[in-house]
Amino acid sequence: MSIGDVAGGVAAAGAGVLAYSLIEARSYATRERDITCIRGAGASLRLLHISDLHLSPWDRDRIAWTRRLASLKPDLVVATGDFMAHQRSVSLVHEALEPLLHLPGLFVTGSNDYFAPRFKNPFAYLGGIDKRRHGTSLPTAELVEMLGAGGWHNLNNQSATLQAGSLIIDARGTDDAHINRDDYASVAGPFDPAAGLHLAVTHAPYRRVVAAMVDDRADVILAGHTHGGQVTIPFYGALTTNCDLPTRQAKGVSRITSDSGASSPLHVSAGVGTSPIFPVRLGCRPEAALLTLH
């Protein structure tokens, strides 16, 4: 076998992997997970966790799939940011979420709700935390107004009390720690002991944020941002979380432990979309999660 044959084989294999990763990025999945975290015996809550839609005008399949999530009939919807990827994204986000907006809902924003993606080496994402300069500004205020008008509660460095199903929920959250917009101190402190669920929400699960939520005894913490690593390696897993969370916690349910020794369950969504700059997934399908909290 000649060097040319080997090179041709490697090139063909690489092209095949790239083609598959582009297909996988559009192979949406709904994950169902159970978490024991509710105060009081017998209560349960169906919570739909959506994250990282990254919607652009050409994402018609993603919009249609997101709309169909309403058929899951959740009690509560929590969206953990990065809804947008384009100047015209707000109307697309409304179209995608419109069947869900009549339900009780909570949301925070991510960096891509403030700034559009800008071209850069797509593989830089795999090298660790990427905080290079931002793209053009996006219509964040319009997005927040639209979601609030739909009835969802804005948890960007804010708290809210609401009822979903049979539960009273004391919820709090932060804006995106990835661009240093988090201010957990503004909502820190004891949760309402009368509430059936103490819920904490953020976009990027940096330890300074999630550990503070743990120390305040959050029953469960929800986050996005990581895309589940977006590219995973067999027998190794995610290459990065794009924050300081360990790669073993890039997606799914795990426990986060603070320096005080307290711990809480953490659910990190692998996300529905990708940045248009790096529109691939490998070994990490896009997802929404239906969490049954007990």
C-alpha contacts under 8 A as a table, 3 or more apart, distances in Angstrom:
res1	aa1	res2	aa2	distance
1	M	5	D	6.16
1	M	6	V	7.18
2	S	5	D	5.13
2	S	6	V	6.51
3	I	6	V	5.09
3	I	7	A	6.08
4	G	7	A	5.05
4	G	8	G	5.98
5	D	8	G	5.05
5	D	9	G	6.13
6	V	9	G	5.06
6	V	10	V	6.18
7	A	10	V	5.11
7	A	11	A	6.11
8	G	11	A	5.09
8	G	12	A	6.10
9	G	12	A	5.08
9	G	13	A	6.11
10	V	13	A	5.10
10	V	14	G	6.09
11	A	14	G	5.06
11	A	15	A	6.13
12	A	15	A	5.08
12	A	16	G	6.15
13	A	16	G	5.01
13	A	17	V	6.24
14	G	17	V	5.14
14	G	18	L	6.18
15	A	18	L	5.09
15	A	19	A	6.12
16	G	19	A	5.12
16	G	20	Y	6.15
17	V	20	Y	5.10
17	V	21	S	6.07
18	L	21	S	5.09
18	L	22	L	6.29
18	L	280	V	7.74
19	A	22	L	5.27
19	A	23	I	6.43
20	Y	23	I	5.07
20	Y	24	E	6.07
20	Y	282	L	7.73
21	S	24	E	4.99
21	S	25	A	6.21
21	S	280	V	5.00
21	S	281	R	4.92
21	S	282	L	5.09
22	L	25	A	5.30
22	L	26	R	7.13
22	L	279	P	6.62
22	L	280	V	4.82
22	L	281	R	6.64
23	I	26	R	5.49
23	I	27	S	6.52
23	I	280	V	7.84
24	E	27	S	4.84
24	E	28	Y	7.95
24	E	280	V	7.19
24	E	281	R	5.78
24	E	282	L	6.68
24	E	284	C	7.88
24	E	285	R	6.00
24	E	286	P	7.79
25	A	28	Y	7.51
25	A	273	G	7.36
25	A	274	T	7.47
25	A	279	P	6.75
25	A	280	V	5.26
25	A	281	R	4.90
25	A	282	L	7.77
25	A	285	R	6.34
25	A	286	P	6.25
26	R	61	D	7.87
26	R	62	R	7.51
26	R	285	R	7.97
26	R	286	P	7.16
27	S	285	R	6.26
27	S	286	P	6.59
28	Y	65	W	7.63
28	Y	272	V	7.05
28	Y	285	R	6.36
28	Y	286	P	5.01
28	Y	287	E	5.59
29	A	285	R	6.77
29	A	286	P	6.19
29	A	287	E	4.73
29	A	288	A	6.66
30	T	287	E	5.47
30	T	288	A	5.06
30	T	289	A	5.63
30	T	290	L	7.06
31	R	287	E	6.70
31	R	288	A	6.29
31	R	289	A	4.65
31	R	290	L	6.11
32	E	289	A	5.74
32	E	290	L	4.82
32	E	291	L	5.84
32	E	292	T	7.58
33	R	289	A	7.21
33	R	290	L	6.45
33	R	291	L	4.95
33	R	292	T	6.28
34	D	291	L	5.66
34	D	292	T	4.78
34	D	293	L	5.93
34	D	294	H	7.41
35	I	265	P	7.74
35	I	291	L	6.99
35	I	292	T	6.31
35	I	293	L	4.95
35	I	294	H	6.25
36	T	293	L	5.79
36	T	294	H	4.75
37	C	197	L	7.62
37	C	219	D	5.43
37	C	220	V	6.49
37	C	265	P	7.80
37	C	293	L	6.32
37	C	294	H	5.91
38	I	41	A	8.00
38	I	43	A	6.96
38	I	44	S	7.10
38	I	196	G	6.27
38	I	197	L	5.52
38	I	219	D	7.04
38	I	293	L	6.43
38	I	294	H	5.25
39	R	43	A	7.86
39	R	196	G	5.18
39	R	197	L	6.24
40	G	43	A	6.51
40	G	196	G	6.92
42	G	294	H	7.43
43	A	166	S	7.56
43	A	167	L	7.66
43	A	294	H	6.12
44	S	292	T	6.81
44	S	293	L	5.36
44	S	294	H	4.53
45	L	75	D	6.30
45	L	76	L	7.69
45	L	164	A	7.70
45	L	165	G	6.58
45	L	167	L	7.72
45	L	291	L	7.95
45	L	292	T	5.66
45	L	293	L	5.08
45	L	294	H	6.77
46	R	74	P	4.96
46	R	75	D	5.18
46	R	76	L	6.57
46	R	290	L	6.70
46	R	291	L	5.84
46	R	292	T	4.71
46	R	293	L	6.47
47	L	74	P	5.60
47	L	75	D	5.98
47	L	76	L	4.86
47	L	77	V	5.77
47	L	78	V	7.20
47	L	290	L	5.73
47	L	291	L	5.02
47	L	292	T	6.24
47	L	293	L	7.33
48	L	74	P	5.90
48	L	75	D	7.88
48	L	76	L	6.24
48	L	77	V	4.74
48	L	78	V	6.19
48	L	288	A	7.25
48	L	289	A	5.82
48	L	290	L	4.60
48	L	291	L	6.19
49	H	77	V	6.08
49	H	78	V	4.99
49	H	79	A	5.93
49	H	80	T	7.62
49	H	222	L	7.89
49	H	269	S	7.24
49	H	288	A	6.00
49	H	289	A	5.16
49	H	290	L	6.34
49	H	291	L	7.26
50	I	53	L	7.80
50	I	77	V	7.53
50	I	78	V	6.28
50	I	79	A	4.74
50	I	80	T	6.50
50	I	269	S	7.23
50	I	271	G	6.84
50	I	272	V	7.25
50	I	287	E	7.92
50	I	288	A	5.18
50	I	289	A	6.80
51	S	79	A	5.41
51	S	80	T	4.89
51	S	81	G	5.71
51	S	82	D	6.83
51	S	83	F	7.33
51	S	223	A	7.92
51	S	224	G	5.61
51	S	225	H	7.55
51	S	269	S	6.34
51	S	270	A	7.65
51	S	271	G	4.81
51	S	272	V	6.23
51	S	288	A	7.29
52	D	80	T	7.18
52	D	81	G	5.83
52	D	82	D	4.56
52	D	83	F	5.64
52	D	224	G	6.80
52	D	225	H	6.61
52	D	227	H	7.51
52	D	271	G	4.88
52	D	272	V	5.67
52	D	273	G	5.59
52	D	274	T	7.22
53	L	62	R	7.91
53	L	81	G	7.96
53	L	82	D	6.24
53	L	83	F	4.79
53	L	84	M	6.80
53	L	271	G	6.81
53	L	272	V	5.12
53	L	273	G	4.63
53	L	274	T	7.37
54	H	82	D	5.77
54	H	83	F	5.00
54	H	84	M	4.56
54	H	85	A	4.88
54	H	112	N	7.49
54	H	272	V	7.91
54	H	273	G	5.37
54	H	274	T	6.10
54	H	275	S	6.26
54	H	276	P	7.94
55	L	59	D	6.18
55	L	62	R	7.83
55	L	63	I	7.85
55	L	83	F	6.27
55	L	84	M	5.00
55	L	85	A	5.36
55	L	86	H	7.03
55	L	89	S	5.96
55	L	92	L	6.75
55	L	93	V	6.88
55	L	273	G	7.36
56	S	59	D	5.56
56	S	84	M	7.07
56	S	85	A	5.60
56	S	86	H	5.42
56	S	88	R	7.38
56	S	89	S	5.92
56	S	92	L	7.44
57	P	60	R	7.07
57	P	86	H	7.72
57	P	88	R	7.29
57	P	89	S	7.17
57	P	92	L	7.16
59	D	62	R	5.29
59	D	63	I	6.35
60	R	63	I	5.12
60	R	64	A	6.19
61	D	64	A	5.16
61	D	65	W	6.12
62	R	65	W	5.16
62	R	66	T	6.09
62	R	96	A	8.00
62	R	272	V	7.75
62	R	273	G	7.67
63	I	66	T	5.20
63	I	67	R	6.26
63	I	92	L	7.36
63	I	93	V	7.83
63	I	95	E	7.09
63	I	96	A	4.66
64	A	67	R	5.22
64	A	68	R	6.56
64	A	96	A	6.71
65	W	68	R	5.25
65	W	69	L	6.94
66	T	69	L	5.42
66	T	70	A	8.00
66	T	96	A	5.63
66	T	97	L	6.89
67	R	70	A	6.23
67	R	95	E	7.76
67	R	96	A	5.17
67	R	97	L	6.06
67	R	98	E	7.24
67	R	99	P	6.03
67	R	100	L	7.62
68	R	71	S	5.82
69	L	72	L	5.65
69	L	73	K	7.92
69	L	100	L	7.97
70	A	73	K	5.65
70	A	74	P	7.42
70	A	99	P	5.96
70	A	100	L	5.75
72	L	290	L	7.94
74	P	77	V	6.86
74	P	290	L	7.65
75	D	103	L	7.04
75	D	104	P	7.01
75	D	164	A	5.62
75	D	165	G	5.45
76	L	103	L	6.39
76	L	104	P	5.12
76	L	105	G	5.63
76	L	164	A	5.91
76	L	165	G	7.79
77	V	100	L	7.52
77	V	103	L	7.02
77	V	104	P	6.37
77	V	105	G	4.61
77	V	106	L	6.42
78	V	105	G	5.68
78	V	106	L	4.84
78	V	107	F	5.75
79	A	105	G	7.82
79	A	106	L	6.35
79	A	107	F	4.73
79	A	108	V	6.67
80	T	107	F	5.75
80	T	108	V	5.29
80	T	109	T	6.51
80	T	110	G	7.46
80	T	201	V	7.04
80	T	202	T	6.23
80	T	203	H	5.06
80	T	222	L	7.41
80	T	223	A	5.81
80	T	224	G	5.67
81	G	107	F	6.90
81	G	108	V	5.29
81	G	109	T	4.02
81	G	110	G	4.51
81	G	113	D	7.26
81	G	203	H	5.61
81	G	224	G	7.17
81	G	225	H	7.69
82	D	85	A	7.78
82	D	109	T	6.02
82	D	110	G	4.56
82	D	111	S	6.50
82	D	112	N	5.00
82	D	113	D	5.34
82	D	203	H	7.92
82	D	225	H	7.55
83	F	89	S	7.89
83	F	93	V	6.64
83	F	109	T	7.52
83	F	110	G	7.70
83	F	112	N	7.28
83	F	113	D	6.19
84	M	89	S	5.34
84	M	90	V	7.13
84	M	93	V	7.35
84	M	112	N	6.01
84	M	113	D	5.27
84	M	116	A	7.79
85	A	89	S	6.49
85	A	112	N	6.25
85	A	113	D	7.27
85	A	115	F	7.98
85	A	116	A	5.46
85	A	117	P	6.49
85	A	275	S	7.16
85	A	276	P	7.48
86	H	89	S	5.14
86	H	116	A	6.04
86	H	138	L	7.17
87	Q	90	V	7.78
87	Q	116	A	7.59
87	Q	138	L	5.71
87	Q	139	P	6.86
88	R	91	S	6.58
88	R	92	L	7.22
89	S	92	L	4.99
89	S	93	V	6.05
90	V	93	V	5.12
90	V	94	H	6.26
90	V	139	P	7.56
90	V	142	E	7.07
90	V	143	L	5.53
90	V	146	M	7.86
91	S	94	H	5.05
91	S	95	E	6.17
92	L	95	E	5.02
92	L	96	A	6.16
93	V	96	A	5.08
93	V	97	L	6.07
94	H	97	L	5.27
94	H	98	E	5.44
94	H	146	M	7.37
94	H	147	L	7.78
95	E	98	E	5.32
96	A	99	P	7.60
97	L	100	L	5.33
97	L	101	L	6.18
98	E	101	L	5.26
98	E	102	H	7.80
99	P	102	H	7.07
100	L	103	L	5.64
101	L	104	P	7.47
101	L	105	G	7.18
101	L	147	L	7.71
101	L	150	G	5.33
101	L	151	G	6.68
101	L	152	W	7.03
102	H	150	G	6.76
102	H	151	G	6.95
103	L	151	G	7.94
104	P	151	G	7.17
104	P	152	W	6.34
104	P	162	L	7.80
104	P	163	Q	7.59
104	P	164	A	6.20
105	G	151	G	7.12
105	G	152	W	4.42
105	G	153	H	6.19
106	L	152	W	5.23
106	L	153	H	4.70
106	L	154	N	6.15
106	L	155	L	6.71
107	F	152	W	6.96
107	F	153	H	6.31
107	F	154	N	5.38
107	F	155	L	5.86
107	F	156	N	7.68
107	F	201	V	7.89
108	V	154	N	6.19
108	V	155	L	5.43
108	V	156	N	5.23
108	V	173	G	7.09
108	V	174	T	6.90
108	V	175	D	6.09
108	V	176	D	7.83
108	V	201	V	7.31
108	V	202	T	6.39
108	V	203	H	6.58
109	T	113	D	6.08
109	T	156	N	6.95
109	T	175	D	6.01
109	T	176	D	6.43
109	T	203	H	6.60
110	G	113	D	5.44
110	G	114	Y	7.25
110	G	175	D	6.99
110	G	176	D	5.11
110	G	178	H	7.94
110	G	203	H	5.66
110	G	204	A	7.48
110	G	225	H	7.61
111	S	114	Y	5.34
111	S	115	F	6.25
111	S	176	D	6.29
111	S	178	H	6.94
111	S	179	I	6.37
112	N	115	F	5.03
112	N	116	A	5.83
112	N	117	P	6.94
113	D	116	A	7.47
113	D	138	L	6.36
113	D	139	P	7.61
113	D	140	T	5.74
114	Y	137	S	5.68
114	Y	138	L	5.11
114	Y	139	P	7.10
114	Y	140	T	5.58
115	F	134	H	6.04
115	F	135	G	5.28
115	F	136	T	5.40
115	F	137	S	4.51
115	F	138	L	5.28
116	A	134	H	7.40
116	A	135	G	4.98
116	A	136	T	5.40
116	A	137	S	6.28
116	A	138	L	6.18
117	P	134	H	7.36
117	P	135	G	5.57
117	P	136	T	7.86
117	P	275	S	6.94
117	P	276	P	7.36
117	P	277	I	6.94
118	R	134	H	6.98
118	R	135	G	4.97
118	R	136	T	7.91
118	R	277	I	7.39
119	F	122	P	7.98
119	F	277	I	6.24
120	K	124	A	7.77
120	K	277	I	7.52
121	N	124	A	5.54
122	P	125	Y	6.08
122	P	277	I	6.34
122	P	278	F	5.39
123	F	126	L	5.41
123	F	127	G	7.14
124	A	127	G	5.30
124	A	128	G	7.57
124	A	130	D	7.23
125	Y	128	G	6.26
125	Y	129	I	7.15
125	Y	130	D	6.03
125	Y	240	T	7.87
125	Y	242	N	7.04
126	L	239	L	6.25
126	L	240	T	5.82
126	L	242	N	7.84
127	G	130	D	7.94
127	G	239	L	7.88
127	G	240	T	7.05
128	G	240	T	5.73
128	G	241	T	7.27
128	G	242	N	5.45
128	G	243	C	7.35
129	I	240	T	7.89
129	I	241	T	7.57
129	I	242	N	4.26
129	I	243	C	5.28
129	I	244	D	7.58
130	D	242	N	6.35
131	K	178	H	7.44
131	K	179	I	7.50
139	P	142	E	5.42
139	P	143	L	6.47
140	T	143	L	5.10
140	T	144	V	6.25
141	A	144	V	5.16
141	A	145	E	6.04
142	E	145	E	5.10
142	E	146	M	6.09
143	L	146	M	5.15
143	L	147	L	6.30
144	V	147	L	5.29
144	V	148	G	6.05
144	V	154	N	7.39
145	E	148	G	5.10
145	E	149	A	5.95
146	M	149	A	5.12
146	M	150	G	6.34
147	L	150	G	5.11
147	L	151	G	6.76
147	L	152	W	5.79
147	L	153	H	7.93
148	G	151	G	5.14
148	G	152	W	5.00
148	G	153	H	6.12
148	G	154	N	6.73
149	A	152	W	7.31
153	H	160	A	6.81
154	N	158	Q	6.96
154	N	159	S	7.98
155	L	158	Q	4.56
155	L	159	S	5.67
155	L	160	A	7.20
155	L	171	A	7.80
155	L	172	R	5.78
155	L	173	G	4.71
155	L	174	T	6.25
155	L	175	D	7.55
155	L	201	V	7.44
156	N	173	G	5.69
156	N	174	T	4.53
156	N	175	D	4.35
156	N	182	D	7.87
157	N	172	R	7.38
157	N	173	G	5.48
157	N	174	T	4.09
157	N	175	D	5.68
157	N	182	D	6.62
157	N	183	D	5.67
157	N	184	Y	6.13
157	N	186	S	6.39
157	N	187	V	6.42
158	Q	172	R	5.82
158	Q	173	G	5.91
158	Q	174	T	6.81
158	Q	186	S	7.35
158	Q	187	V	6.04
159	S	170	D	7.54
159	S	171	A	5.54
159	S	172	R	4.01
159	S	173	G	6.44
159	S	187	V	6.45
160	A	170	D	6.21
160	A	171	A	5.28
160	A	172	R	6.28
161	T	168	I	7.09
161	T	169	I	5.62
161	T	170	D	4.74
161	T	171	A	6.11
162	L	168	I	5.82
162	L	169	I	5.40
162	L	170	D	6.92
162	L	171	A	8.00
163	Q	166	S	6.96
163	Q	167	L	5.55
163	Q	168	I	4.50
163	Q	169	I	5.94
164	A	167	L	5.48
164	A	168	I	6.65
164	A	169	I	7.28
167	L	195	A	7.50
167	L	196	G	5.60
167	L	197	L	7.15
168	I	195	A	5.14
168	I	196	G	5.43
168	I	197	L	6.76
169	I	195	A	5.51
169	I	196	G	5.95
169	I	197	L	4.87
169	I	198	H	6.16
169	I	199	L	6.99
170	D	191	F	6.64
170	D	192	D	6.42
170	D	195	A	5.89
170	D	196	G	7.85
170	D	197	L	6.23
170	D	198	H	5.08
170	D	199	L	6.21
171	A	198	H	5.99
171	A	199	L	4.62
171	A	200	A	5.73
171	A	201	V	7.67
172	R	187	V	6.75
172	R	199	L	6.51
172	R	200	A	5.06
172	R	201	V	6.32
173	G	184	Y	7.31
173	G	187	V	7.62
173	G	200	A	5.46
173	G	201	V	4.50
173	G	202	T	5.48
174	T	177	A	7.70
174	T	181	R	7.83
174	T	182	D	5.16
174	T	183	D	6.20
174	T	184	Y	5.90
174	T	201	V	6.78
174	T	202	T	5.27
174	T	203	H	7.68
175	D	181	R	5.36
175	D	182	D	4.71
175	D	183	D	7.22
175	D	202	T	6.58
175	D	203	H	7.04
176	D	179	I	5.98
176	D	180	N	6.45
176	D	181	R	5.23
176	D	182	D	5.46
176	D	202	T	6.80
176	D	203	H	5.52
176	D	204	A	6.05
177	A	180	N	4.54
177	A	181	R	5.50
177	A	182	D	4.82
177	A	203	H	7.41
177	A	204	A	5.92
177	A	205	P	7.70
177	A	206	Y	6.66
177	A	209	V	7.58
178	H	181	R	7.56
178	H	204	A	6.00
178	H	206	Y	7.67
178	H	243	C	7.33
182	D	209	V	7.78
183	D	186	S	5.80
183	D	187	V	7.79
184	Y	187	V	5.54
184	Y	188	A	5.87
184	Y	209	V	6.75
184	Y	212	A	7.66
185	A	188	A	4.92
188	A	212	A	7.88
188	A	213	M	7.74
188	A	216	D	7.10
189	G	216	D	6.00
190	P	216	D	5.78
190	P	217	R	7.62
191	F	195	A	7.98
191	F	198	H	6.41
191	F	216	D	7.19
191	F	217	R	7.63
191	F	218	A	7.68
192	D	195	A	5.59
192	D	198	H	7.72
193	P	196	G	7.94
195	A	198	H	6.85
197	L	219	D	6.50
198	H	217	R	7.77
198	H	218	A	5.20
198	H	219	D	5.08
198	H	220	V	6.97
199	L	218	A	5.80
199	L	219	D	6.01
199	L	220	V	5.50
199	L	221	I	6.16
199	L	222	L	7.97
200	A	213	M	6.65
200	A	218	A	6.13
200	A	219	D	7.89
200	A	220	V	6.43
200	A	221	I	4.74
200	A	222	L	6.43
201	V	221	I	5.69
201	V	222	L	4.90
201	V	223	A	6.06
202	T	205	P	6.54
202	T	209	V	7.98
202	T	221	I	7.89
202	T	222	L	6.47
202	T	223	A	5.10
202	T	224	G	7.48
203	H	223	A	4.99
203	H	224	G	5.12
203	H	225	H	5.77
204	A	223	A	6.20
204	A	224	G	5.94
204	A	225	H	5.01
204	A	226	T	7.25
204	A	243	C	7.03
205	P	209	V	6.78
205	P	210	V	6.13
205	P	223	A	5.84
205	P	224	G	7.18
205	P	225	H	7.52
205	P	243	C	7.11
205	P	244	D	7.88
205	P	245	L	6.65
205	P	268	V	7.95
206	Y	209	V	5.60
206	Y	210	V	6.38
206	Y	243	C	5.95
206	Y	244	D	5.66
206	Y	245	L	6.13
207	R	210	V	5.16
207	R	211	A	5.45
207	R	244	D	6.56
207	R	245	L	6.47
208	R	211	A	5.58
208	R	212	A	6.30
209	V	212	A	5.33
209	V	213	M	6.41
210	V	213	M	4.96
210	V	214	V	6.19
210	V	221	I	7.37
210	V	256	I	7.47
211	A	214	V	4.95
211	A	215	D	6.22
211	A	256	I	7.15
211	A	257	T	6.74
211	A	258	S	4.80
211	A	259	D	7.65
212	A	215	D	5.05
212	A	216	D	6.42
212	A	258	S	7.46
213	M	216	D	5.19
213	M	217	R	6.56
213	M	218	A	5.75
213	M	221	I	7.64
214	V	217	R	4.97
214	V	218	A	5.45
214	V	256	I	7.41
214	V	257	T	7.09
214	V	258	S	6.40
214	V	262	A	6.36
214	V	263	S	5.77
214	V	264	S	5.70
215	D	218	A	7.60
215	D	258	S	6.67
215	D	260	S	7.25
215	D	262	A	6.22
215	D	263	S	7.76
217	R	262	A	7.66
217	R	263	S	7.84
217	R	264	S	7.23
218	A	221	I	6.72
218	A	264	S	6.49
219	D	264	S	6.08
219	D	265	P	7.07
220	V	264	S	5.89
220	V	265	P	5.08
220	V	266	L	5.94
220	V	267	H	7.69
221	I	264	S	7.21
221	I	265	P	6.34
221	I	266	L	4.74
221	I	267	H	6.27
222	L	266	L	5.94
222	L	267	H	4.99
222	L	268	V	6.05
222	L	269	S	7.84
223	A	266	L	7.67
223	A	267	H	6.36
223	A	268	V	4.86
223	A	269	S	6.39
224	G	227	H	6.99
224	G	268	V	5.26
224	G	269	S	4.87
224	G	270	A	6.70
224	G	271	G	6.52
225	H	241	T	7.87
225	H	242	N	7.71
225	H	269	S	7.72
225	H	270	A	7.77
225	H	271	G	7.40
226	T	229	G	5.62
226	T	230	Q	7.52
226	T	240	T	7.73
226	T	241	T	4.74
226	T	242	N	6.02
226	T	243	C	7.61
226	T	250	A	6.08
226	T	251	K	7.44
226	T	268	V	7.66
226	T	269	S	7.62
226	T	270	A	6.46
226	T	271	G	7.75
227	H	230	Q	5.06
227	H	241	T	7.62
227	H	250	A	7.60
227	H	251	K	7.60
227	H	269	S	6.98
227	H	270	A	4.21
227	H	271	G	5.11
227	H	273	G	7.98
227	H	274	T	7.44
227	H	286	P	7.80
228	G	231	V	7.91
228	G	238	A	6.86
228	G	241	T	7.01
228	G	250	A	4.74
228	G	251	K	4.68
228	G	268	V	7.68
228	G	269	S	6.84
228	G	270	A	4.05
228	G	271	G	7.22
228	G	284	C	6.47
229	G	232	T	6.35
229	G	238	A	4.65
229	G	239	L	5.99
229	G	240	T	5.25
229	G	241	T	5.39
229	G	242	N	7.88
229	G	247	T	7.48
229	G	250	A	5.94
229	G	251	K	7.79
229	G	270	A	7.57
229	G	284	C	7.43
230	Q	238	A	7.29
230	Q	270	A	7.62
230	Q	280	V	7.39
230	Q	281	R	5.03
230	Q	282	L	6.41
230	Q	283	G	7.65
230	Q	284	C	5.69
230	Q	285	R	7.98
231	V	238	A	6.26
231	V	239	L	6.78
231	V	280	V	7.89
231	V	281	R	5.46
231	V	282	L	4.61
231	V	283	G	6.22
231	V	284	C	6.39
232	T	236	Y	7.35
232	T	237	G	4.81
232	T	238	A	4.34
232	T	239	L	6.13
232	T	282	L	5.97
232	T	283	G	5.29
232	T	284	C	6.51
233	I	236	Y	5.28
233	I	237	G	4.99
233	I	238	A	6.50
233	I	239	L	7.41
233	I	283	G	7.18
234	P	237	G	6.14
234	P	283	G	7.86
237	G	247	T	7.54
237	G	248	R	7.25
238	A	241	T	7.40
238	A	247	T	5.68
238	A	248	R	7.16
238	A	250	A	6.69
239	L	247	T	6.67
240	T	243	C	7.85
240	T	247	T	5.69
240	T	250	A	7.57
241	T	244	D	7.18
241	T	245	L	6.36
241	T	246	P	7.04
241	T	247	T	5.70
241	T	250	A	5.57
245	L	249	Q	6.72
245	L	250	A	7.35
246	P	249	Q	5.64
246	P	250	A	6.98
247	T	250	A	4.99
248	R	251	K	7.87
249	Q	252	G	7.10
249	Q	253	V	7.71
249	Q	254	S	6.43
249	Q	268	V	7.49
250	A	268	V	6.65
250	A	270	A	7.50
251	K	267	H	7.04
251	K	268	V	4.68
251	K	269	S	5.54
251	K	270	A	5.39
252	G	266	L	7.93
252	G	267	H	5.32
252	G	268	V	5.25
252	G	269	S	6.29
252	G	270	A	7.51
253	V	265	P	6.72
253	V	266	L	5.61
253	V	267	H	4.49
253	V	268	V	6.68
254	S	265	P	5.77
254	S	266	L	5.38
254	S	267	H	6.61
255	R	263	S	6.36
255	R	264	S	5.55
255	R	265	P	4.41
255	R	266	L	5.50
256	I	263	S	5.41
256	I	264	S	5.61
256	I	265	P	6.29
256	I	266	L	6.21
257	T	260	S	7.91
257	T	261	G	5.97
257	T	262	A	5.62
257	T	263	S	4.20
257	T	264	S	6.79
258	S	261	G	5.42
258	S	262	A	5.59
258	S	263	S	6.29
259	D	262	A	7.51
269	S	287	E	7.33
269	S	288	A	7.09
269	S	289	A	7.12
270	A	284	C	7.45
270	A	285	R	7.71
270	A	286	P	6.26
270	A	287	E	6.08
270	A	288	A	7.79
271	G	274	T	7.84
271	G	286	P	5.56
271	G	287	E	5.46
271	G	288	A	6.60
272	V	286	P	4.54
272	V	287	E	4.98
272	V	288	A	6.35
273	G	286	P	6.37
274	T	278	F	6.73
274	T	279	P	5.39
274	T	280	V	7.12
275	S	278	F	5.43
275	S	279	P	5.84
276	P	279	P	5.19
281	R	284	C	5.87
281	R	285	R	6.55
281	R	286	P	7.85
282	L	285	R	7.28
